[in-house]
Structures are given as C-alpha cells and as structure tokens.
Amino acid sequence: MPIAVAIVEDNPDFRLGTSFILRSSKQCTVAGEYERAEELVDAFEDVSPEVVLMDIGLPGMSGIEATALLKRKYPRVQIIILSVFEDDDNVFQAICAGASGYVSKPVQPEKLLEAVEQAFSGGTPMSPQIARKVLEMFRLNVPPKKADYHLTAREQEVLELLVQGDDFKLIAEKLFLSNFTVRAHIRNIYDKLHVHSKSQAVSKALKERILS
C-alpha cells in the first residue's frame, strides 16, 4: 500500500511541486494539501495521513506548534519538517515538538521520497547540515559523565556528609571515627579533588556528580 502523505505548505508553487513528486511515485499517495496547519488539524481524522510534510513559517499556527499538537493527538503520525529555516532554535524546537525528521528546502525529488519512506519505517530523516546541528546540540547539552577521582569508600562517605553540611566533629560521630582520622580523610579528599576548602569540595562534588 502506498504511504499516505499530507502536505502543509503556504507557498503554492512549492506545494504543487511537492504534490507532483509524491503523485508521480508508486510508493506515496497525497492524502491532502493545505496552506494552513489548522486546515490539516481539522481534517486529520478524515484524511488519516501516515506522514506529514510540515513547513514552519505558516500563516496562523506555526509548523512547530502544529507538530506538537498533532503528536499529542495522533502519536503514530510521522511529521517531517520541510523548511528553509536551519537555525538552532527552530531545529531544537521541532525535535522537542516531536518531529520525526528535518529536511532543508530545496530538496531533490529522490531525497524527498527517501525521507518519507525513512520516516514511515521509523527512521529519522535529516539533511546533512541539520544532522550536524543536532549532534552538536546533543554534545553541548548532554549531562557530563560521573567524574571519578578514585575516592575510597570511606572518603566518599566523608564527602557525602560534607555535602550534607556536617562539620568535622559530627562526621566523626556519625562514622565512629576519631577527629584525627576524619581530618586525614578530608586532606586526602582535597588532594584528590584538587581543592583547598570544604566549600570548594562540596561545589565540585555537586557540579561533577562525584557522588551520584
């Protein structure tokens, strides 16, 4: 069965060209063509597209807003953003809204059909330049790995109590250690973390997820 594709595009020439590419293909059929996202939202249950080609800069509801709305109501639909906008903010918002892919305009006919098939099959079609942006955003936003400063089990216990706000005397009481031993552990912790005070040790432990 051909893949049912809906087109949301306010540029009539581009919408007509995209429709022609899909109709000329054996693997796709056009479920509907719309100038505004609201039109697709209203007609969605009647036309039941499996893949949506969505522009961003639309009159009324934006393509990103429409993507979020459609994915909430119809989570199985695959939405490919088809846009001239390649800035980080639009790419990030589209992905967060639930877009299955992001393809830059203009796009070659074979690449467009390939993107539709890929999205329908569960893939994530992206133009090379968009894929690079996504990887860069992931690299910049991914949480850092848990830092390892090779603290002993006892040193980790002492550091955890420091993070909780305990003073040296209270730590000694909780761990049944002498004040001298606690101070020795704390000196070792400072050396391993390359810090010189309790506040620096606590800050580093939290920032680098040493105890998480």
Backbone as a ProteinNet text record, in pm:
[ID]
protein_1_A
[PRIMARY]
MPIAVAIVEDNPDFRLGTSFILRSSKQCTVAGEYERAEELVDAFEDVSPEVVLMDIGLPGMSGIEATALLKRKYPRVQIIILSVFEDDDNVFQAICAGASGYVSKPVQPEKLLEAVEQAFSGGTPMSPQIARKVLEMFRLNVPPKKADYHLTAREQEVLELLVQGDDFKLIAEKLFLSNFTVRAHIRNIYDKLHVHSKSQAVSKALKERILS
[TERTIARY]
84	0	88.2	54.7	133.2	117.3	218.5	217.8	132.7	37.5	-48.9	22.8	44.9	122.5	38.1	39.4	-26.1	81.4	50	144.2	86	164.6	123.6	229.1	192.9	289.9	213.9	255.6	183.5	231.4	344.4	392	325.7	236.2	159.9	246.5	352.5	439.4	512.8	564.2	635.2	537.7	418.1	317.5	279.2	263.1	227.8	341.5	464.9	579.4	595.4	577	587.3	478.6	359	248	276.3	331.5	362.5	464.4	566.4	668.7	604.6	519	456.1	361	281.7	184.8	252	374.5	447.9	516.6	510.4	577.5	478	523.6	437.9	425.9	524.1	523.4	447.6	395.7	325.2	193.1	103.2	-20.4	-44.1	-105.4	-128.8	-263.1	-259	-381.8	-449.5	-370.7	-427.8	-320.1	-360.4	-268.7	-330.3	-250.1	-305.7	-211.1	-272	-195.2	-168.9	-260.9	-252.1	-255.3	-184.4	-181	-318	-395.4	-528.7	-617.8	-598.2	-679	-652.3	-524.7	-491.8	-544.4	-528.7	-577.8	-726.7	-804.2	-948.9	-983.5	-902.7	-935.8	-863.8	-780.5	-689.1	-759.3	-863.9	-929	-996.6	-1031.9	-1093.7	-990.1	-873.1	-772.7	-670	-651.5	-564.3	-427.4	-349.2	-215.2	-123.2	-31.6	68	195.4	221.6	336.9	288.6	338.4	305.8	434.4	431.5	541.6	499.9	568.9	524.8	623.9	575.5	655.6	651.5	745.9	747.1	677.4	719.8	666.1	532.6	426.3	292.2	206.6	104.6	10.6	-69.5	-92.9	-164.5	-73.1	-117.8	-39.6	89.4	202.9	330.5	340.5	434	453.6	498.5	575.5	622.1	505.2	419.3	301	209.5	192.2	106.8	165.5	297.4	362.8	336.6	353.8	330.1	184.6	92.9	-49.5	-84.5	-38.5	-70.6	-8.4	113	179.5	110.7	53.4	-21.9	-150.2	-218.9	-346.8	-331.3	-228.3	-208.3	-61.3	-20.1	123.3	186.6	105.3	162.6	200	147.4	179.9	326.6	389.5	529.3	532.5	596	598.5	741.3	757.4	887.9	879.4	965.3	973.4	1046.6	983.7	1041.1	1050.1	1169.5	1177.7	1310	1306.4	1430.1	1502.9	1435.1	1496.2	1588.9	1716.3	1814	1880.6	1825	1886.5	1863.6	1951.5	1947.4	1812.7	1754.7	1632.4	1517.3	1500.9	1393	1414.8	1539	1569.2	1540.1	1586.9	1568.4	1419.7	1345.8	1203.5	1125.9	1162.4	1092.9	1112.9	1234.5	1262.9	1188.2	1189.3	1118	967.5	915.5	773.1	733.5	832.5	802.9	824.4	889.6	915.1	999.3	964.9	1038.5	1162.1	1165.2	1279	1278.8	1387.5	1400.8	1482.6	1417.6	1481.6	1480.3	1593.4	1606.1	1553	1488.2	1448.6	1564.8	1576.6	1503.1	1555.2	1475.8	1515.7	1492.3	1586.9	1574.4	1459.4	1387.6	1273.7	1307.4	1421.6	1456.6	1485.1	1540.8	1567.8	1437.9	1341.5	1212.8	1141.5	1138.3	1074	1147.5	1279.5	1359.5	1328.7	1309.3	1278.2	1141.9	1043.2	909.7	916	984	994.9	1069.6	1174.6	1253.7	1171.7	1097.1	1014	904.9	842.5	735.7	787.3	914.4	974.8	1033.1	1016	1065.1	1199.2	1250	1378.9	1364.4	1478.1	1480.4	1552.3	1480.7	1546.6	1589.4	1714.3	1766	1863.9	1860.1	1963	2096.2	2206.7	2337.4	2368.2	2336.4	2367.3	2281.9	2159	2072.6	2122.1	2163.4	2216.2	2337	2422.5	2539.4	2496.7	2395.7	2345.6	2290.8	2216.9	2158	2267.2	2368.2	2479.5	2552	2568.5	2636.4	2552.4	2420.1	2332.7	2334.5	2336.4	2341.9	2472.6	2582.7	2713	2719	2658.4	2664.5	2569.1	2460.6	2358.4	2357	2433.6	2432.9	2495.8	2436.1	2494.4	2633.7	2725.4	2859.5	2858.9	2953.3	2966.4	3007.6	2970.8	3008.7	3160.7	3212.9	3357.4	3409.8	3528.5	3589.8	3725.8	3735.7	3861.9	3925.4	3876.9	3934.4	3930.3	3817.8	3799.6	3771.8	3823.3	3791.7	3646.6	3594.4	3457.3	3439.7	3538.4	3530.8	3537.4	3623.8	3634.4	3503.6	3436.1	3306.7	3203.5	3208.7	3117	3141.8	3267.1	3302.3	3258.2	3284	3245.8	3094.1	3022.1	2875.8	2823.8	2884.7	2843.6	2883.3	2995.7	3033.1	2928	2883.7	2781.4	2652.2	2622.3	2500.8	2512.1	2632.6	2650.8	2707.9	2748.9	2802.9	2942.7	2976.2	3112.4	3198.7	3328.4	3422.6	3384	3343.6	3309.8	3189.2	3085.8	2965	2993.6	3081.1	3119.6	3188.2	3276	3346.4	3247.4	3146.9	3047.3	2963.8	2922	2836.5	2910.1	3038.6	3115	3198	3182.6	3255.9	3407.1	3453.4	3595.5	3647.5	3778.2	3838.9	3845.3	3853.7	3866.3	3991.9	4098.5	4223.9	4203.4	4133.9	4111.2	4024.5	3920.8	3833.6	3912.7	3997.9	4078.9	4175.2	4226.4	4315.6	4239.3	4117.6	4035.8	4005.2	3975.7	3941.3	4062.3	4181	4301.8	4319.4	4295.3	4306.7	4202.9	4083.1	3977.5	4017.9	4066.9	4110.4	4220.1	4315.4	4425.5	4374.3	4282	4232.6	4142.6	4067.9	3979	4048.4	4170.6	4247.3	4174.1	4128.2	4062.1	4131.7	4093.4	4162	4067.5	3938.2	3844.4	3720.2	3643.3	3519.5	3422.8	3408.1	3312.7	3351.1	3481.2	3526.5	3500.4	3521.5	3498	3350.4	3264.3	3119.8	3074.4	3121.9	3084.2	3126.5	3246.7	3295.5	3218.9	3186.6	3111.8	2975.4	2909.4	2777.5	2786.9	2880.2	2892.6	2932.8	3022.3	3073.1	3010.3	2904.3	2825.9	2914.4	3006	3100.3	3031.6	2923	2856.2	2729.4	2688	2561	2576.1
-118.9	0	124.7	225.5	349.4	424.2	502.9	580.6	705.6	726.9	844.7	965	1067.4	1183.8	1310.5	1391.8	1523	1630.9	1736.5	1847.3	1972.9	2038.4	2167.2	2268.6	2355.2	2447.7	2568.6	2689.9	2808.5	2863.6	2815.5	2856.6	2768.3	2824	2740	2667.9	2731.9	2667.3	2548	2567.1	2457.1	2345.6	2384	2283.1	2200.9	2268	2198.9	2107.5	2157.4	2075.8	1953	1971	1858.2	1755.2	1803.3	1713.3	1634.7	1701.9	1635	1522.5	1548.7	1446.8	1324.9	1349.6	1238.6	1160.5	1231.2	1165.6	1087.9	1128.5	1059.2	933.3	912	798.2	686.7	564.3	449.4	422.8	472.4	440.5	541.3	648.4	750.5	788.6	837.3	897.4	1023.9	1124.8	1251.1	1245.4	1253.1	1247.5	1383.5	1490.7	1624.5	1729.3	1846.4	1959.2	2079.3	2145.3	2251.2	2371.4	2489.6	2613.4	2647.1	2607.8	2638.8	2510.8	2510.8	2392.3	2362.6	2467.9	2447.8	2363.6	2377.2	2300.8	2151.3	2115.6	1974.1	1923.2	2003.2	1961.7	1929.3	2014.8	1994.1	1871.4	1844.2	1735.9	1605.4	1605.8	1493.4	1358.2	1348.6	1218.6	1170	1261.7	1222.3	1174.6	1237.9	1202.5	1101.5	1095.5	996.8	980.5	1087	1072.1	992	919.2	844.5	926.4	1013.8	1104.5	1244.1	1344.6	1484.5	1558.1	1630.8	1720.8	1859.9	1912.6	2033.4	2148.1	2260.4	2382.6	2445.1	2535.2	2602.5	2737.7	2821.1	2956.8	2960.4	2932.9	2927	3041.3	3082	3180.1	3115.8	3189.6	3131.3	3043.6	2922.8	2829.1	2790.9	2798.9	2763.2	2612	2570.4	2427.8	2355.7	2423.6	2361.9	2344.2	2445.4	2434.3	2322.9	2314.5	2210.6	2072.6	2061.6	1933.1	1885.3	1974	1937.8	1896.5	1969.8	1939.4	1804.2	1780.6	1655.8	1535.1	1551.1	1437.8	1402.7	1503.5	1475.1	1398.4	1440.4	1379	1249	1244.6	1128.9	1087.2	1024.2	995.4	907.2	833.9	745.1	816.6	937.6	1008.5	1050.6	1039.4	1080.4	1216.4	1313.3	1450.1	1488.7	1527.2	1573.4	1723.9	1797	1941.2	1963.9	2041.2	2073.2	2224.8	2280.6	2425.2	2483.2	2614.3	2686.7	2728.2	2722.6	2763.7	2653.6	2689.8	2592.2	2636.5	2739.5	2789	2690.1	2696.4	2601.6	2602.1	2721.2	2731.8	2656.3	2674.7	2605.4	2454.8	2413.3	2270.2	2208.6	2274	2222	2215	2321.5	2323.9	2219.3	2198.5	2098.8	1959.2	1929.3	1797	1779	1882.4	1875.1	1860.7	1916.5	1907.7	1768.7	1688.8	1552.3	1522.9	1613.8	1589.4	1463.9	1386	1262.9	1290	1406.5	1439.8	1587.8	1634	1776	1785.1	1826.9	1831.6	1974.9	2021.3	2158.7	2173.5	2285.9	2323.3	2395.3	2383.2	2291.8	2149.2	2052.5	1913	1842	1758.3	1681.9	1581.5	1554.8	1461.5	1327.2	1269.5	1138.1	1145	1257.3	1274.5	1292.7	1360.3	1379.7	1245.9	1164.6	1033.1	942.7	953	874.2	914.1	1044.3	1092	1040.5	1040.6	991	843.1	764.3	621	595	672.8	654.4	685.5	796.4	832.3	728.6	683.3	584	453.3	422.4	298.3	312.3	430	450.3	519.2	567.1	635.7	784.3	854	997.3	1069.6	1100.4	1166.1	1308.1	1338.3	1473.6	1509.5	1635.2	1685.1	1681.6	1661.3	1651.4	1768.5	1890.2	2007.5	2010.3	1959.8	1953.4	1846.9	1732.8	1625.1	1672.3	1752.3	1805.4	1897	1979.3	2067.8	1988.2	1882.3	1801.3	1735.5	1682.3	1620	1721.1	1842.3	1946.2	1987.2	2000.2	2034.7	1925.2	1800	1688.7	1693.1	1720.4	1723.2	1833.1	1948.1	2061.6	2046.5	1968.5	1960.1	1829	1730.2	1601.5	1617	1558.7	1569.4	1508.4	1567.6	1511.3	1375.6	1293.3	1163.8	1183.4	1089.3	1094.6	1096.3	1197.1	1209.2	1104.6	1055.1	954.2	1004.1	1035.4	1081.9	974.5	852.2	737.4	754.4	805.6	815.4	676.5	650.2	524.6	528.8	413.7	408.5	499.6	499.9	584.5	732.3	767.5	906.9	953.2	866.2	901.4	926.8	845.5	866.1	1001.7	1033.4	1161.4	1277.6	1265.7	1371.5	1388.6	1280.1	1287.6	1362.3	1339.7	1411.1	1558.8	1586.7	1726.9	1797	1728.7	1785.1	1809.4	1723.7	1738.7	1850.3	1905.5	2018.8	1985.3	1860.4	1822.1	1879.1	1914.8	1959.2	1837.6	1861.4	1751.7	1667.4	1736.5	1665.2	1573.8	1623.6	1544.4	1425.8	1447.7	1338	1227.6	1267	1170.1	1089.4	1156.9	1087.3	990.4	1033.8	950.4	827.2	843.6	732.6	657.9	698.2	634.1	637.5	758.3	779.1	887.8	891.8	999.9	1125.2	1240.5	1365.7	1365.1	1305.5	1299	1220.5	1107.1	1023.9	1096.3	1165.5	1240.2	1347.6	1418.1	1523.1	1464.1	1345.6	1278.9	1244.1	1193.4	1162.5	1287.6	1396.6	1521.1	1577.2	1565	1608.5	1528	1397.8	1312.7	1351.1	1382.7	1424.6	1552.8	1650.1	1776.9	1752.8	1666.6	1638.8	1576.5	1479.1	1408	1495.9	1585.8	1674.4	1801.7	1821.7	1942.6	2068.7	2065.6	2180.5	2211.9	2326.1	2370.2	2404.1	2379	2412	2323.3	2324	2246.9	2294.6	2426.8	2480.2	2440.3	2441.4	2400.3	2251.7	2170.9	2026.4	1997.5	2064.8	2044.7	2089.7	2207.2	2259.1	2163.6	2111.2	2020.5	1888.7	1840.7	1714.9	1726.8	1842.3	1862.5	1886.6	1972.4	2008.5	1890.6	1806.6	1694.5	1561.8	1564.6	1445.6	1333.5	1369.7	1272.2	1165.5	1202.7	1108.4	1049.4	1093.1	1046.6	911.5
0	0	0	-82.4	-82.1	49.7	83.4	207.6	188.5	277.9	270	329.4	246.8	287.5	276.9	380.3	378.1	367.8	295.2	274.4	337.4	422.8	479.9	437.9	344.7	283.1	229.6	271.1	227	93.1	44.8	-87.1	-192.5	-274.1	-366.9	-469.4	-514.4	-612.3	-550.7	-429.8	-364.6	-328.5	-284.4	-250	-373	-485.6	-610.7	-655.5	-644.2	-684.2	-596.7	-466.8	-373.9	-401.7	-426.7	-458.3	-585.7	-685.2	-812.4	-792	-708.7	-681	-614.6	-516.5	-444.5	-535	-615.8	-702.5	-814.8	-848.4	-954.4	-903.5	-773.9	-712	-684.2	-700.1	-672	-521.9	-444.2	-301.3	-217.2	-276.6	-199.7	-265.2	-181.6	-228.7	-147.4	-207.3	-137.8	-66.8	65.8	145.8	153.3	135.1	140.9	125.6	74.7	57.7	128	214.4	297.4	303.4	303	314.6	460.2	547.1	689.1	770.8	883.8	969.7	1028.2	1057.1	1114.3	1023	892.7	797	810.2	827.4	845.6	979.6	1084.4	1216.3	1209.8	1141.7	1131.4	1047.4	944.2	851.1	881.6	985.4	1006.8	1013.1	1090.6	1108.1	980.7	892	765.3	664.9	662.4	561.3	611.8	744.9	810.9	744.3	735.7	677	768	707.6	784.4	802.4	705.7	711.9	675.3	746.4	716.3	682.1	570.7	535.1	580.5	680.4	750.5	734.4	680.1	677.4	816.7	846	976.7	969.6	874.6	866.3	795.3	870.2	813.3	865.8	791.5	846	958.9	1065.9	1178.9	1261.5	1291.5	1371.1	1298.7	1371.6	1310	1291.8	1206.9	1186	1311.6	1395.7	1520.2	1616.8	1627	1712.8	1663.8	1532.1	1474.8	1498	1489.1	1513.5	1654.8	1751	1891.4	1913	1852.5	1868	1806.8	1684.8	1615.7	1684.7	1735.1	1802.1	1933.3	1998.7	2121.4	2090.4	1983.6	1949.8	1870.9	1784.9	1696.8	1701.3	1808.3	1827.6	1719.5	1644.2	1543.2	1413.5	1391.7	1268.6	1268.7	1153.6	1139.1	1069.6	1132.4	1079.7	1042.5	917.6	868.4	848.6	916.2	893.6	761.4	674.8	544	537.1	561	582.9	535.1	508.4	475.6	602.4	717.2	843.2	894.5	918.1	966.1	1096.3	1161.5	1285.4	1399	1497.5	1609.6	1680.9	1699	1777.3	1711	1579.8	1509.4	1506.7	1482.9	1480.6	1617.1	1723	1858	1893.8	1864.8	1897.4	1819	1693.2	1611.7	1667.5	1708.1	1764.6	1896.7	1980	2107.1	2085.7	1977.9	1948.2	1901.3	1860.2	1818.9	1672.3	1600.7	1458.2	1438.7	1336.6	1306.5	1222.6	1158.3	1073.6	1040.3	980.2	947.5	819.2	711.5	580.6	529.9	482.5	435.1	292.8	268	132.1	64.4	-67.7	-154.9	-139.2	-180.9	-167.7	-300.5	-338	-461.2	-448.5	-557.8	-552.7	-490.4	-528.6	-474	-324.1	-279.3	-137.1	-59.5	-119	-54	-35	-140.7	-132.2	-34.7	-34.5	59.7	202.9	228	363.2	408.8	317.9	351.9	388.5	307.2	334.7	464.7	487.9	609.3	733.8	731.5	846.2	868.5	760.6	771.1	831.3	804.8	854.5	994.3	1053.8	1189.6	1198.3	1084.9	1083.3	1112	1106.4	1134.5	1021.5	914.2	800.4	833	799.3	822.2	711.8	672.1	580.9	653.8	581.6	648.5	740.5	696.4	779.5	906.3	897.6	1014.9	1111.3	1055.8	1140.2	1219.7	1156.9	1227.3	1341.5	1317.1	1422.7	1540.7	1509.9	1615.8	1698.9	1632.9	1705.3	1792.5	1741.5	1818.9	1939.4	1919	2031.1	2137.2	2092.1	2186.7	2264.3	2195.2	2260.8	2365.8	2335.5	2427.6	2544.8	2527.4	2631.5	2708	2661.1	2730.2	2869.1	2972.1	3106.4	3111	3184.2	3192	3259.6	3221.7	3287.1	3432.6	3513.7	3653.9	3665.1	3733.6	3748.1	3846.4	3820.1	3907.4	3953.6	4082.2	4139.3	4227.7	4212	4281.6	4434.3	4481.6	4625.5	4682.5	4799.8	4866.6	4916.4	4955.6	5005.5	5126.3	5215.6	5334.8	5296.8	5202.1	5158.2	5094.5	5022.2	4964.4	5073.8	5179.4	5292.2	5357	5378.4	5439.6	5350.1	5219.1	5126.1	5121	5124.9	5123.3	5245.7	5360.3	5481.6	5475.2	5411.7	5390.4	5304.6	5198.6	5109.8	5186.7	5281.6	5362	5464.7	5480.7	5570.4	5706.4	5729.1	5859.3	5879.1	6003.5	6032.8	6066.7	6088.9	6109.9	6231.7	6338.8	6462.7	6444.2	6373.5	6351.7	6259.5	6161.5	6072.7	6152.5	6242.6	6326.8	6410.2	6464.6	6546.6	6462.3	6343.1	6259.3	6206.8	6179.1	6121.6	6226.6	6353	6462.7	6438.6	6402.6	6376.7	6470.1	6485.1	6562.9	6476.9	6544.9	6470.9	6384.2	6436	6360.7	6230.6	6238.6	6119.8	6017.3	6064.6	5973.2	5900.5	5974.8	5912.3	5810.4	5837.6	5742.3	5614.3	5629.1	5511.7	5431	5501.1	5432	5357.6	5417.6	5345.6	5217.4	5224.6	5105.8	4999.1	5047.2	4953.8	4883.3	4958.6	4899.7	4795.4	4828.5	4735.7	4607.1	4620.8	4502.7	4415.4	4480.2	4404.9	4358.8	4405.5	4371.9	4419.1	4545.3	4606.1	4738.4	4799.2	4920.3	5034.3	5016	5122.4	5112.8	5222.3	5226.3	5118.1	5104	5006.6	4864.2	4834.7	4701.7	4678.5	4781.1	4768.8	4745	4821.3	4805.4	4667	4624	4492.8	4380.9	4389.6	4286.1	4288.3	4407	4418.9	4352.1	4369.9	4310.6	4159.7	4118.9	3978.9	3891.1	3940.1	3860.6	3895.6	3975.8	4007.3	4063.4	4149.9	4202.7	4285.4	4354.1	4442.3	4382	4261.7	4204.9	4138.1
[MASK]
++++++++++++++++++++++++++++++++++++++++++++++++++++++++++++++++++++++++++++++++++++++++++++++++++++++++++++++++++++++++++++++++++++++++++++++++++++++++++++++++++++++++++++++++++++++++++++++++++++++++++++++++++++

